[in-house]
Amino acid sequence: MAQRILSDSHSDDAPGRLGYLRLLDLADRLLEAPELYMARDSQVRRDLDALPDECRTYFDPQPVPEWVDAELLAIASRVWDENMLVIIWVLYAASLPSCYLIAKGIPALYDSGKLAEKRFIYQRIYETGLMLEAVMEPGGISIVNDVRADAKPSAQRFMWGRGVIAARKVRMLHASMRYLLTHPRPPSAGTSPARRLTGLAPYDVSTLGEPVNQEDLAYTLLTFGFTIPRGLATWGCRLSGRENEAFLHTWRVVAHLMGVSADLVPTTWQDATELFGIIQGRQKAGSAMGRELTGTLTEFLADYLPQFLGPTLPSMLITSQLGPADAALILPTGHATPGPLLRAIFFCSLRVIRTYFWLTNGLIRFLPAVGNELGSTFRQAGDALVDSWRDDYQRLPFYIPATANAPWTDQRGVDPLIRTQLHAWRVRLFYTVVCGIVCLVAATLMGACFAVLVPLRAIGWIPSLDHVGWSHLVLIGAGIAAVYLGGLVILQRLVATLVRTRPGPPPPTPSASISRVAERRYHLRR
């Protein structure tokens, strides 16, 4: 569908790019309120009905294959809720760098993703976070059973929700980028010589294969469904076998929605391990583009860090996930090497984090209410971090450009001062989140030690504690509880307060973006 629409974009009786953008505009509005799709009198529904037939039904609820398990989808959503913050870190340190290892797939990212320039990296990672959140959140992919005329359940099922809409939208984006990369449009009058050259550069299909092809898509989805659970385990957040299968199952559903061949979609954790290894064995290699993309990614995190950590911590995080051999293939040439002291601190920090997860998992097992509170807190902080990546371009997430490498433009009113304020705001938000996490981790570890020492003090097994009175122990326990509650308050209240103070203009609205496209087309026709 994308190919026909885009190839006919200059025809008066075809939807063209303007109609295509309108379809994606409606997808954005549906992501805000999917229920409007079912309301026949809603403006979203009327706008959809006004589109050509092939566009009108694109976001219909999708039939559910027999193998889809609603219980596994719910388990994966729970894992996301409880671990959103650390999943975001794994996305940064494992999922994205794993994509940069695939040498033949990198040129499509490089040409169309705006990932090679630091000024675009926030928006691109923001879009990835939005996709991940729409799929993984509770109800993101909902299964609805049909009902027969006699009110008995039907065998037919449908899936619906923000995750379904997001997956279908990204499928359309992939199809459009595949077409634009292999059918570059001639530059318009007034285009600079440099832009003319880059805009007309052909994509070498004979050497690189079809852009955004089935194997590339299968591998990319594995970097979510397989790499994220494995990355969580690397940092001590070990999921059960059932939870691993649930996470993988959710992204198997996404693969189905995005049109990936069933032969390339693993059904078990063992299958995923084997397929991931096979694709990496076929395509993994170092490349100049891969190093450039990874360099931009490390600069992204360095923006948040103090000067003494900025050059080294991002590469250490990536190395801890990929391993030294794979990390060496994509880390920029001449990147800063951490000294012995910093490596020792990083090693000890990982041990502390792993201990924290071990203790927290045990606590949640006995006190589910604590897990619910932590999950809610981490999700709020995670949502704030994802939103902080949004930049100030006149571009909605996953929007289709005029050409594969078309430039992005700033929103009205954005200037160097706004960008400086936005950077400072991101740093404050990041440090606030880190401060809250440090409080929770410290209180958990101190609380565990306290819970062990008090019984030993009571039975006299530690004589050196005999001089410590029970009133002092109560005060120590209250102090630990205060640190823990302080961490919750920081992540819940202070983060929310900071979010409301974000500098710069509000995010672009779909209708405004459509109007700009229509206005440009009008002036071109004049």
Secondary structure, 3 states (H helix, E strand, C coil): CHHHHHHCCCCCCCCHHHHHHHHHHHHHHHHHCHHHHHCCCCHHHHHHHCCCHHHHCCCCCEECCCCCCHHHHHHHHHHHHHHHHHHHHHHHHHHHHHHHCECCCHHHHHHHCCCCCHHHHHHHHHHHHHHHHHHHCCCCCEEEEEECCCCCEEEEEEEECHHHHHHHHHHHHHHHHHHHHHCCCCCCCCCCHHHHHHHHCCCCHHHHCCCCCHHHHHHHHHHHHCHHHHHHHHCCCCCCHHHHHHHHHHHHHHHHHCCCCHHHCCCCHHHHHHHHHHHHHHHECCCHHHHHHHHHHHHHHHCCCCCCCCCCHHHHHHHHHHCHHHHHHHCCCCCCCCCHHHHHHHHHHHHHHHHHHHHHHHHHHHCHHHHHHHHHHHHHHHHHHHHHCCCCECCCCCCCCCCCCCCCCECCCCCHHHHHHHHHHHHHHHHHHHHHHHHHHHHHHHHHHHHHHHHHHHCCCCHHHCCCCHHHHHHHHHHHHHHHHHHHHHHHHHHHHHHCCCCCCCCCCHHHHHHHHHHHHHHHHC
